[in-house]
Amino acid sequence: MWLIILAFAAAVATPIWYAKAEDDKYVLKLLCLILWGATIMVFVDHVMAFLMEGGEFLELTLDATVLGFVMLTAALVIWEIALLLKDPKGILYKKKNE
């Protein structure tokens, strides 16, 4: 389930970034990179586990769902930190001339 959650989040974030790609003041390209990287990592993990151990490819348990949302939250927190450091509206780091 965590693969599905991360892939869905990446698929939603990508067109939003692409629509705003000229300006990208909210660092959406970083969010897409984080989400797609995590999705590819989880996909490779699922493929290797399926090939080595067999069983089901996608876990549809409560634990897998919670893990998916925890990973999505971690990706969003990393993106928020990068957004705060960039400060596109100049709220945190006001210019001294103003």
Beta strands, then each sheet from edge to edge (+ up, - down):
end
